[in-house]
C-alpha cells in the first residue's frame, strides 16, 4: 500500500487548482468570444429582417392595371427588390460565418491585476480573472469573475467604485450584471463612464385638420452616447406618419446592430429606391452625440438644417442630399463637430420653417442666438412657440423641434 507523501499531496492539490483555473479561463474566453459573436449575429439578423421587409413589399405589389408601361415599371421595381434582398441575405450569411471565428482576448495580468485582486480580497471579494476589451470608438470595457468570501452580499455598483479607484478610471456596471453578488462566482462587466451627460426634449405641433403628425422621432440611447433620429413623411396625416415611423423603426434596428449613420442612410436609400413609390418618400435626419469624446456626427437625407448653439453663437449645418430613395449610389456626407459643456443641438422638421421665407434657416438661427435658455425642454417649447407665431397660428405643416443639451457630469444642473 502506497502512502502519499506531503509533497505528492501538495502537487495533486496544485494540479487540481491549476485545472480549475484553466477551466475558468476557458469559460471566460468562451464568454468573450460569445460577446463578439452576439454583436455580429445581431447585425446578421438585421439584414435578414430587411430582406424580409422587401419580401413583404412584393406581396402588395400586384396591381390590377393593364397599362403595359405601368406593369413594366412594377416588374422592374420587384426585380430590384429581389436583387437587394438577395444581397442582404448574402451579407447576413457572411456575418454568420465571421461570427464562428475566434477572437483574441486581452488579459490584464501583471502587477496591476495582482494589486487589484489583493485589494478586493481585503474587502472580501474574490476575483479570479480580469480581461480588457476595447469596444467601439476605443471605449474600454472590463470583464471579470467574482464572488464574496463570506456569506454576505455586495452590490455591483460598489465593486465598480472599488475598480474605479484601483484602475484610476471612472467605471460603471453594464445593464446585464446582477444587482448583488454572493458566494457563487458570477461574471461581471464594466464600462468606462462617459465624461459628459446629455438631456433631451421634444416639442411638436400637428398640421391643422389632422389628428396625427407626419413627423416621427426617437432618442436612441447607446453605449457612451445618444443618437437622435428624425424623419418627415411626405404629405401629412396617417399615411405620412406610417412612412416616417417605419423609417425611424428601421433606423433603430440598423443602428442597434452596430452599423454607422452613413451605412444606415445607404441601406434605407436602397430600400426606398427599390420600393419605387415617390408618394411614400421620407426624409431622415441623424445626429449621434458621443459623450466620451464630446462630439457629434450628423448625416442627412433631405432633412432641414441642424443647429448647434454655444452661448450666443449658432452654427447651421445643412445637407445637400435628397430624401430617401432619390440619391441611391451616392455616399452620404458625414459632418462631425466638437462639442463643449453647455452646447445645445437643435434639430427641426421643415414645417418649423414653413412661414419664415426663403431666408428661413438664417432667421431661425438668429432667433436661436437671442434665446439664453439652458434647459432643452424650455428651448424646444420656446422655438415651437416662435414657429407657431410666425405662421399666425395656422399650422400648414407638421412641426417638430428636438433639443439636446450636453454638459460635463459635474455641471449638469440647468436652469
DRENDO-1510 file (C-alpha; in Angstrom, 1 decimal, always signed):
<recs>
REC; n; res; u; v; w
REC; 1; UNK; +0.0; +0.0; +0.0 .
REC; 2; UNK; +1.4; +3.3; -1.1 .
REC; 3; UNK; +1.2; +6.2; +1.3 .
REC; 4; UNK; +1.2; +9.5; -0.4 .
REC; 5; UNK; +3.9; +11.9; +0.9 .
REC; 6; UNK; +3.2; +15.5; +1.8 .
REC; 7; UNK; +4.9; +16.6; -1.5 .
REC; 8; UNK; +2.7; +14.3; -3.6 .
REC; 9; UNK; -0.4; +15.7; -1.9 .
REC; 10; UNK; +0.8; +19.2; -2.5 .
REC; 11; UNK; +1.4; +18.5; -6.2 .
REC; 12; UNK; -2.1; +17.0; -6.6 .
REC; 13; UNK; -3.7; +20.0; -4.9 .
REC; 14; UNK; -1.7; +22.4; -7.1 .
REC; 15; UNK; -2.7; +20.4; -10.2 .
REC; 16; UNK; -6.4; +20.5; -9.2 .
REC; 17; UNK; -6.2; +24.2; -8.6 .
REC; 18; UNK; -4.5; +24.7; -12.0 .
REC; 19; UNK; -7.2; +22.6; -13.7 .
REC; 20; UNK; -9.9; +24.6; -12.1 .
REC; 21; UNK; -8.2; +27.8; -13.1 .
REC; 22; UNK; -7.8; +26.6; -16.8 .
REC; 23; UNK; -11.4; +25.6; -16.8 .
REC; 24; UNK; -12.5; +29.0; -15.6 .
REC; 25; UNK; -10.2; +30.7; -18.1 .
REC; 26; UNK; -11.8; +28.7; -20.9 .
REC; 27; UNK; -15.2; +29.6; -19.7 .
REC; 28; UNK; -14.2; +33.3; -19.5 .
REC; 29; UNK; -12.7; +33.1; -23.0 .
REC; 30; UNK; -15.9; +31.4; -24.3 .
REC; 31; UNK; -18.0; +34.3; -22.9 .
REC; 32; UNK; -15.8; +36.9; -24.5 .
REC; 33; UNK; -15.9; +35.1; -27.8 .
REC; 34; UNK; -19.7; +34.9; -27.4 .
REC; 35; UNK; -19.7; +38.7; -26.7 .
REC; 36; UNK; -18.5; +39.5; -30.2 .
REC; 37; UNK; -20.5; +36.7; -31.8 .
REC; 38; UNK; -23.7; +38.1; -30.4 .
REC; 39; UNK; -23.0; +41.5; -31.9 .
REC; 40; UNK; -22.2; +40.1; -35.3 .
REC; 41; UNK; -25.2; +37.8; -35.3 .
REC; 42; UNK; -27.4; +40.7; -34.2 .
REC; 43; UNK; -26.2; +42.5; -37.3 .
REC; 44; UNK; -26.8; +39.5; -39.5 .
REC; 45; UNK; -30.4; +39.2; -38.1 .
REC; 46; UNK; -31.0; +42.8; -39.0 .
REC; 47; UNK; -30.0; +42.2; -42.7 .
REC; 48; UNK; -32.3; +39.2; -42.7 .
REC; 49; UNK; -35.1; +41.3; -41.4 .
REC; 50; UNK; -34.5; +44.0; -44.0 .
REC; 51; UNK; -34.6; +41.3; -46.7 .
REC; 52; UNK; -37.9; +40.1; -45.2 .
REC; 53; UNK; -39.3; +43.6; -45.3 .
REC; 54; UNK; -38.6; +43.8; -49.1 .
REC; 55; UNK; -40.3; +40.4; -49.5 .
REC; 56; UNK; -43.4; +41.9; -47.8 .
REC; 57; UNK; -43.4; +44.8; -50.2 .
REC; 58; UNK; -43.8; +42.3; -53.1 .
REC; 59; UNK; -46.9; +40.8; -51.7 .
REC; 60; UNK; -48.8; +44.1; -52.2 .
REC; 61; UNK; -47.1; +45.0; -55.4 .
REC; 62; UNK; -49.6; +43.2; -57.7 .
REC; 63; UNK; -51.7; +45.8; -59.4 .
REC; 64; UNK; -54.8; +45.4; -61.5 .
REC; 65; UNK; -53.5; +47.8; -64.1 .
REC; 66; UNK; -53.5; +46.7; -67.7 .
REC; 67; UNK; -51.2; +49.5; -68.7 .
REC; 68; UNK; -48.1; +48.0; -70.2 .
REC; 69; UNK; -45.8; +50.8; -69.1 .
REC; 70; UNK; -47.1; +50.6; -65.6 .
REC; 71; UNK; -46.7; +46.8; -65.5 .
REC; 72; UNK; -43.1; +47.1; -66.7 .
REC; 73; UNK; -42.4; +49.6; -64.0 .
REC; 74; UNK; -43.8; +47.4; -61.3 .
REC; 75; UNK; -41.8; +44.4; -62.7 .
REC; 76; UNK; -38.6; +46.4; -62.6 .
REC; 77; UNK; -39.2; +47.5; -59.0 .
REC; 78; UNK; -40.0; +43.9; -58.0 .
REC; 79; UNK; -36.8; +42.6; -59.7 .
REC; 80; UNK; -34.7; +45.4; -58.0 .
REC; 81; UNK; -36.2; +44.5; -54.6 .
REC; 82; UNK; -35.3; +40.8; -55.1 .
REC; 83; UNK; -31.8; +41.7; -56.1 .
REC; 84; UNK; -31.3; +43.9; -53.0 .
REC; 85; UNK; -32.9; +41.3; -50.7 .
REC; 86; UNK; -30.5; +38.6; -52.1 .
REC; 87; UNK; -27.5; +40.9; -51.4 .
REC; 88; UNK; -28.7; +41.4; -47.9 .
REC; 89; UNK; -29.1; +37.7; -47.3 .
REC; 90; UNK; -25.6; +37.2; -48.6 .
REC; 91; UNK; -24.2; +39.8; -46.2 .
REC; 92; UNK; -26.1; +38.1; -43.4 .
REC; 93; UNK; -24.6; +34.7; -44.3 .
REC; 94; UNK; -21.1; +36.3; -44.4 .
REC; 95; UNK; -21.6; +37.8; -40.9 .
REC; 96; UNK; -22.8; +34.5; -39.6 .
REC; 97; UNK; -19.6; +32.8; -40.9 .
REC; 98; UNK; -17.5; +35.6; -39.3 .
REC; 99; UNK; -19.3; +35.0; -36.0 .
REC; 100; UNK; -17.9; +31.5; -35.9 .
REC; 101; UNK; -14.3; +32.6; -36.0 .
REC; 102; UNK; -12.2; +33.1; -32.8 .
REC; 103; UNK; -11.3; +36.4; -31.3 .
REC; 104; UNK; -8.1; +37.5; -29.4 .
REC; 105; UNK; -8.6; +38.4; -25.8 .
REC; 106; UNK; -6.6; +40.9; -23.7 .
REC; 107; UNK; -5.9; +39.7; -20.2 .
REC; 108; UNK; -4.9; +42.4; -17.7 .
REC; 109; UNK; -2.3; +40.3; -16.0 .
REC; 110; UNK; +0.9; +41.5; -14.4 .
REC; 111; UNK; +1.4; +43.6; -11.3 .
REC; 112; UNK; -1.8; +45.7; -11.9 .
REC; 113; UNK; -4.0; +42.6; -11.8 .
REC; 114; UNK; -2.3; +41.3; -8.7 .
REC; 115; UNK; -2.8; +44.6; -7.0 .
REC; 116; UNK; -6.5; +44.7; -7.8 .
REC; 117; UNK; -7.0; +41.1; -6.8 .
REC; 118; UNK; -5.2; +41.7; -3.5 .
REC; 119; UNK; -7.1; +44.9; -2.7 .
REC; 120; UNK; -10.5; +43.4; -3.5 .
REC; 121; UNK; -9.7; +40.3; -1.4 .
REC; 122; UNK; -9.2; +42.7; +1.5 .
REC; 123; UNK; -12.9; +43.7; +1.1 .
REC; 124; UNK; -14.0; +40.1; +0.9 .
REC; 125; UNK; -14.3; +40.0; -2.9 .
REC; 126; UNK; -12.5; +37.1; -4.6 .
REC; 127; UNK; -11.6; +38.0; -8.2 .
REC; 128; UNK; -10.3; +35.2; -10.4 .
REC; 129; UNK; -9.5; +36.9; -13.8 .
REC; 130; UNK; -9.7; +40.3; -15.3 .
REC; 131; UNK; -10.0; +40.9; -19.1 .
REC; 132; UNK; -9.9; +44.1; -21.1 .
REC; 133; UNK; -11.8; +44.8; -24.3 .
REC; 134; UNK; -11.6; +47.8; -26.4 .
REC; 135; UNK; -15.2; +48.5; -27.7 .
REC; 136; UNK; -16.4; +50.7; -30.4 .
REC; 137; UNK; -14.7; +54.1; -30.7 .
REC; 138; UNK; -12.0; +52.9; -28.3 .
REC; 139; UNK; -14.4; +52.5; -25.4 .
REC; 140; UNK; -12.9; +50.5; -22.6 .
REC; 141; UNK; -14.8; +47.5; -21.2 .
REC; 142; UNK; -13.7; +45.2; -18.4 .
REC; 143; UNK; -14.8; +41.6; -17.7 .
REC; 144; UNK; -14.1; +39.6; -14.5 .
REC; 145; UNK; -15.4; +36.8; -12.4 .
REC; 146; UNK; -16.0; +37.4; -8.7 .
REC; 147; UNK; -17.7; +36.1; -5.6 .
REC; 148; UNK; -17.9; +37.0; -1.9 .
REC; 149; UNK; -15.6; +35.2; +0.6 .
REC; 150; UNK; -18.1; +35.4; +3.4 .
REC; 151; UNK; -21.8; +34.9; +3.5 .
REC; 152; UNK; -22.9; +38.4; +2.7 .
REC; 153; UNK; -23.9; +40.4; -0.4 .
REC; 154; UNK; -22.4; +43.4; -2.1 .
REC; 155; UNK; -23.8; +45.5; -4.9 .
REC; 156; UNK; -22.1; +45.5; -8.3 .
REC; 157; UNK; -22.1; +49.3; -8.1 .
REC; 158; UNK; -19.9; +49.1; -5.0 .
REC; 159; UNK; -17.5; +46.9; -6.9 .
REC; 160; UNK; -17.5; +49.4; -9.8 .
REC; 161; UNK; -16.4; +52.0; -7.2 .
REC; 162; UNK; -13.5; +49.9; -6.0 .
REC; 163; UNK; -12.3; +49.2; -9.5 .
REC; 164; UNK; -12.6; +52.9; -10.4 .
REC; 165; UNK; -10.2; +53.8; -7.6 .
REC; 166; UNK; -7.8; +50.9; -8.2 .
REC; 167; UNK; -7.6; +51.5; -12.0 .
REC; 168; UNK; -7.9; +55.3; -11.9 .
REC; 169; UNK; -10.8; +55.1; -14.5 .
REC; 170; UNK; -14.4; +56.0; -13.9 .
REC; 171; UNK; -16.3; +52.7; -14.4 .
REC; 172; UNK; -19.9; +51.9; -14.3 .
REC; 173; UNK; -21.6; +48.4; -14.4 .
REC; 174; UNK; -23.3; +47.3; -17.6 .
REC; 175; UNK; -27.0; +46.6; -17.5 .
REC; 176; UNK; -26.7; +42.9; -17.9 .
REC; 177; UNK; -25.0; +42.5; -14.5 .
REC; 178; UNK; -26.9; +41.2; -11.4 .
REC; 179; UNK; -27.6; +43.8; -8.8 .
REC; 180; UNK; -25.8; +41.8; -6.0 .
REC; 181; UNK; -23.1; +39.2; -5.9 .
REC; 182; UNK; -22.9; +36.5; -3.2 .
REC; 183; UNK; -20.9; +33.3; -2.5 .
REC; 184; UNK; -21.4; +31.9; -6.0 .
REC; 185; UNK; -19.0; +33.1; -8.8 .
REC; 186; UNK; -20.6; +35.3; -11.4 .
REC; 187; UNK; -19.2; +37.1; -14.4 .
REC; 188; UNK; -19.4; +40.9; -14.2 .
REC; 189; UNK; -18.9; +43.5; -16.9 .
REC; 190; UNK; -18.0; +47.2; -16.5 .
REC; 191; UNK; -17.6; +50.0; -19.0 .
REC; 192; UNK; -15.9; +53.4; -18.9 .
REC; 193; UNK; -18.2; +56.1; -17.7 .
REC; 194; UNK; -18.7; +59.0; -20.2 .
REC; 195; UNK; -17.3; +62.3; -19.2 .
REC; 196; UNK; -20.3; +64.2; -20.5 .
REC; 197; UNK; -24.1; +63.7; -20.0 .
REC; 198; UNK; -27.0; +64.7; -22.2 .
REC; 199; UNK; -30.5; +65.9; -21.6 .
REC; 200; UNK; -33.1; +65.8; -24.4 .
REC; 201; UNK; -36.6; +67.3; -25.2 .
REC; 202; UNK; -39.1; +67.4; -28.0 .
REC; 203; UNK; -41.9; +69.8; -28.9 .
REC; 204; UNK; -44.4; +69.0; -31.7 .
REC; 205; UNK; -47.4; +70.5; -33.4 .
REC; 206; UNK; -49.8; +68.8; -35.8 .
REC; 207; UNK; -51.0; +70.3; -39.1 .
REC; 208; UNK; -54.4; +71.8; -38.7 .
REC; 209; UNK; -57.3; +69.4; -39.7 .
REC; 210; UNK; -55.1; +66.4; -39.0 .
REC; 211; UNK; -55.1; +64.1; -36.0 .
REC; 212; UNK; -51.5; +62.7; -36.1 .
REC; 213; UNK; -48.2; +64.2; -37.1 .
REC; 214; UNK; -46.4; +63.0; -40.2 .
REC; 215; UNK; -43.1; +63.6; -38.3 .
REC; 216; UNK; -41.5; +60.8; -36.3 .
REC; 217; UNK; -38.5; +60.9; -34.0 .
REC; 218; UNK; -36.5; +58.8; -31.5 .
REC; 219; UNK; -33.8; +59.3; -28.9 .
REC; 220; UNK; -31.8; +56.1; -29.1 .
REC; 221; UNK; -29.5; +55.5; -26.1 .
REC; 222; UNK; -26.3; +53.7; -27.0 .
REC; 223; UNK; -23.1; +52.8; -25.2 .
REC; 224; UNK; -21.3; +56.1; -24.4 .
REC; 225; UNK; -23.8; +58.2; -26.3 .
REC; 226; UNK; -27.1; +59.0; -27.9 .
REC; 227; UNK; -28.5; +59.1; -31.5 .
REC; 228; UNK; -31.3; +61.4; -32.4 .
REC; 229; UNK; -33.4; +60.2; -35.3 .
REC; 230; UNK; -35.9; +62.5; -37.1 .
REC; 231; UNK; -38.0; +61.6; -40.2 .
REC; 232; UNK; -40.6; +63.6; -42.0 .
REC; 233; UNK; -43.0; +61.7; -44.2 .
REC; 234; UNK; -44.3; +63.2; -47.5 .
REC; 235; UNK; -47.7; +64.8; -47.0 .
REC; 236; UNK; -49.5; +64.7; -43.7 .
REC; 237; UNK; -51.8; +62.6; -41.6 .
REC; 238; UNK; -51.7; +58.9; -41.0 .
REC; 239; UNK; -50.0; +57.9; -44.3 .
REC; 240; UNK; -47.1; +60.3; -43.7 .
REC; 241; UNK; -46.9; +59.1; -40.0 .
REC; 242; UNK; -46.8; +55.5; -41.1 .
REC; 243; UNK; -44.0; +56.1; -43.5 .
REC; 244; UNK; -41.9; +58.2; -41.2 .
REC; 245; UNK; -42.4; +55.9; -38.2 .
REC; 246; UNK; -41.3; +52.9; -40.3 .
REC; 247; UNK; -38.1; +54.7; -41.3 .
REC; 248; UNK; -37.4; +55.5; -37.6 .
REC; 249; UNK; -38.0; +51.9; -36.6 .
REC; 250; UNK; -35.7; +50.5; -39.3 .
REC; 251; UNK; -33.1; +53.1; -38.5 .
REC; 252; UNK; -33.1; +52.0; -34.9 .
REC; 253; UNK; -32.7; +48.3; -35.9 .
REC; 254; UNK; -29.8; +49.2; -38.2 .
REC; 255; UNK; -28.0; +51.2; -35.5 .
REC; 256; UNK; -28.7; +48.6; -32.8 .
REC; 257; UNK; -26.8; +46.2; -35.0 .
REC; 258; UNK; -23.7; +48.3; -34.7 .
REC; 259; UNK; -23.7; +49.9; -38.1 .
REC; 260; UNK; -22.9; +53.6; -38.6 .
REC; 261; UNK; -25.0; +56.5; -39.6 .
REC; 262; UNK; -23.8; +56.6; -43.2 .
REC; 263; UNK; -24.5; +52.9; -43.6 .
REC; 264; UNK; -28.0; +53.3; -42.2 .
REC; 265; UNK; -28.8; +56.1; -44.7 .
REC; 266; UNK; -27.4; +54.0; -47.6 .
REC; 267; UNK; -29.4; +50.9; -46.7 .
REC; 268; UNK; -32.6; +52.9; -46.3 .
REC; 269; UNK; -31.9; +54.8; -49.5 .
REC; 270; UNK; -31.7; +51.4; -51.3 .
REC; 271; UNK; -34.9; +50.2; -49.8 .
REC; 272; UNK; -36.8; +53.3; -50.7 .
REC; 273; UNK; -35.5; +53.2; -54.3 .
REC; 274; UNK; -36.5; +49.6; -54.6 .
REC; 275; UNK; -39.9; +50.4; -53.4 .
REC; 276; UNK; -40.3; +52.8; -56.3 .
REC; 277; UNK; -43.2; +54.8; -54.8 .
REC; 278; UNK; -42.4; +58.5; -54.8 .
REC; 279; UNK; -45.6; +59.2; -52.8 .
REC; 280; UNK; -44.0; +57.4; -49.8 .
REC; 281; UNK; -40.7; +59.3; -49.7 .
REC; 282; UNK; -39.4; +60.4; -46.4 .
REC; 283; UNK; -36.5; +62.4; -45.1 .
REC; 284; UNK; -34.1; +61.1; -42.5 .
REC; 285; UNK; -32.0; +63.3; -40.2 .
REC; 286; UNK; -29.5; +61.7; -37.9 .
REC; 287; UNK; -27.3; +63.1; -35.1 .
REC; 288; UNK; -25.1; +60.9; -33.0 .
REC; 289; UNK; -23.7; +62.5; -29.8 .
REC; 290; UNK; -20.5; +60.9; -28.4 .
REC; 291; UNK; -20.5; +61.6; -24.7 .
REC; 292; UNK; -16.9; +60.3; -24.2 .
REC; 293; UNK; -15.3; +62.4; -27.0 .
REC; 294; UNK; -17.7; +65.3; -26.7 .
REC; 295; UNK; -18.5; +65.4; -30.4 .
REC; 296; UNK; -21.5; +64.9; -32.7 .
REC; 297; UNK; -21.8; +63.3; -36.1 .
REC; 298; UNK; -24.6; +64.5; -38.4 .
REC; 299; UNK; -25.9; +62.7; -41.5 .
REC; 300; UNK; -28.8; +64.0; -43.5 .
REC; 301; UNK; -31.1; +62.7; -46.3 .
REC; 302; UNK; -33.4; +65.6; -47.2 .
REC; 303; UNK; -33.7; +66.9; -43.6 .
REC; 304; UNK; -33.8; +70.6; -42.6 .
REC; 305; UNK; -30.7; +72.2; -41.2 .
REC; 306; UNK; -29.4; +71.3; -37.7 .
REC; 307; UNK; -28.2; +74.0; -35.4 .
REC; 308; UNK; -25.5; +73.9; -32.7 .
REC; 309; UNK; -25.9; +76.7; -30.1 .
REC; 310; UNK; -22.9; +77.7; -27.9 .
REC; 311; UNK; -23.7; +80.8; -25.8 .
REC; 312; UNK; -24.9; +83.5; -28.2 .
REC; 313; UNK; -23.3; +81.8; -31.2 .
REC; 314; UNK; -25.2; +79.4; -33.5 .
REC; 315; UNK; -23.7; +77.2; -36.3 .
REC; 316; UNK; -26.0; +76.0; -39.0 .
REC; 317; UNK; -25.3; +72.6; -40.6 .
REC; 318; UNK; -27.1; +71.7; -43.8 .
REC; 319; UNK; -27.1; +68.7; -46.1 .
REC; 320; UNK; -27.4; +68.6; -49.9 .
REC; 321; UNK; -28.7; +65.0; -50.1 .
REC; 322; UNK; -32.2; +64.4; -51.3 .
REC; 323; UNK; -34.9; +62.4; -49.4 .
REC; 324; UNK; -34.6; +58.6; -49.1 .
REC; 325; UNK; -34.9; +56.8; -52.5 .
REC; 326; UNK; -33.7; +59.8; -54.6 .
REC; 327; UNK; -29.9; +59.7; -54.0 .
REC; 328; UNK; -29.1; +56.0; -54.4 .
REC; 329; UNK; -25.4; +55.3; -55.3 .
REC; 330; UNK; -24.0; +58.5; -53.7 .
REC; 331; UNK; -22.1; +58.3; -50.5 .
REC; 332; UNK; -23.9; +60.1; -47.6 .
REC; 333; UNK; -22.0; +63.0; -46.2 .
REC; 334; UNK; -21.0; +62.8; -42.5 .
REC; 335; UNK; -20.3; +66.0; -40.7 .
REC; 336; UNK; -18.6; +66.0; -37.3 .
REC; 337; UNK; -18.4; +68.8; -34.8 .
REC; 338; UNK; -16.7; +69.1; -31.4 .
REC; 339; UNK; -19.0; +70.0; -28.5 .
REC; 340; UNK; -18.3; +71.9; -25.3 .
REC; 341; UNK; -20.1; +71.7; -22.0 .
REC; 342; UNK; -23.3; +73.8; -22.2 .
REC; 343; UNK; -23.7; +73.3; -26.0 .
REC; 344; UNK; -27.2; +72.5; -27.3 .
REC; 345; UNK; -28.0; +70.7; -30.6 .
REC; 346; UNK; -31.4; +71.6; -32.2 .
REC; 347; UNK; -33.0; +69.6; -34.9 .
REC; 348; UNK; -36.2; +70.6; -36.7 .
REC; 349; UNK; -38.6; +69.3; -39.4 .
REC; 350; UNK; -39.2; +71.6; -42.4 .
REC; 351; UNK; -42.6; +72.5; -41.1 .
REC; 352; UNK; -41.0; +74.7; -38.5 .
REC; 353; UNK; -39.6; +77.0; -41.3 .
REC; 354; UNK; -42.8; +77.0; -43.3 .
REC; 355; UNK; -43.5; +80.7; -42.9 .
REC; 356; UNK; -40.0; +82.1; -42.5 .
REC; 357; UNK; -39.5; +82.8; -46.1 .
REC; 358; UNK; -36.5; +82.0; -48.3 .
REC; 359; UNK; -34.1; +83.0; -45.6 .
REC; 360; UNK; -35.9; +80.8; -43.0 .
REC; 361; UNK; -32.9; +78.9; -41.8 .
REC; 362; UNK; -30.9; +82.2; -41.3 .
REC; 363; UNK; -33.8; +83.9; -39.5 .
REC; 364; UNK; -34.3; +80.8; -37.3 .
REC; 365; UNK; -30.6; +80.8; -36.4 .
REC; 366; UNK; -30.8; +84.5; -35.4 .
REC; 367; UNK; -33.8; +83.8; -33.2 .
REC; 368; UNK; -31.9; +80.9; -31.6 .
REC; 369; UNK; -28.9; +83.1; -30.9 .
REC; 370; UNK; -31.2; +85.5; -28.9 .
REC; 371; UNK; -32.6; +82.8; -26.6 .
REC; 372; UNK; -30.5; +82.4; -23.5 .
REC; 373; UNK; -32.0; +79.2; -22.3 .
REC; 374; UNK; -30.1; +76.3; -20.9 .
REC; 375; UNK; -32.9; +73.8; -20.4 .
REC; 376; UNK; -33.6; +71.6; -23.5 .
REC; 377; UNK; -37.3; +71.4; -22.5 .
REC; 378; UNK; -37.7; +75.1; -22.4 .
REC; 379; UNK; -35.7; +75.6; -25.6 .
REC; 380; UNK; -37.8; +73.2; -27.6 .
REC; 381; UNK; -41.1; +74.7; -26.4 .
REC; 382; UNK; -40.0; +78.3; -27.0 .
REC; 383; UNK; -38.8; +77.6; -30.5 .
REC; 384; UNK; -42.0; +75.8; -31.3 .
REC; 385; UNK; -44.0; +78.8; -30.0 .
REC; 386; UNK; -41.9; +81.1; -32.2 .
REC; 387; UNK; -42.7; +79.0; -35.3 .
REC; 388; UNK; -46.4; +78.9; -34.5 .
REC; 389; UNK; -46.5; +82.7; -34.0 .
REC; 390; UNK; -44.6; +83.1; -37.3 .
REC; 391; UNK; -47.5; +81.4; -39.2 .
REC; 392; UNK; -50.2; +83.3; -37.3 .
REC; 393; UNK; -51.4; +80.2; -35.5 .
REC; 394; UNK; -52.3; +78.5; -38.8 .
REC; 395; UNK; -50.2; +75.3; -38.9 .
REC; 396; UNK; -49.9; +74.3; -42.5 .
REC; 397; UNK; -47.3; +71.5; -42.0 .
REC; 398; UNK; -46.3; +69.3; -39.1 .
REC; 399; UNK; -43.7; +70.9; -36.8 .
REC; 400; UNK; -41.1; +69.1; -34.7 .
REC; 401; UNK; -38.3; +70.6; -32.6 .
REC; 402; UNK; -35.8; +68.4; -30.9 .
REC; 403; UNK; -33.2; +69.7; -28.4 .
REC; 404; UNK; -30.2; +68.0; -26.8 .
REC; 405; UNK; -28.0; +69.7; -24.2 .
REC; 406; UNK; -24.6; +68.4; -23.4 .
REC; 407; UNK; -22.8; +69.0; -20.0 .
REC; 408; UNK; -19.9; +67.7; -18.1 .
REC; 409; UNK; -21.2; +65.4; -15.3 .
REC; 410; UNK; -20.2; +67.9; -12.6 .
REC; 411; UNK; -22.0; +70.8; -14.4 .
REC; 412; UNK; -25.3; +69.1; -15.4 .
REC; 413; UNK; -27.6; +71.3; -13.3 .
REC; 414; UNK; -29.5; +73.5; -15.7 .
REC; 415; UNK; -31.9; +76.5; -15.2 .
</recs>
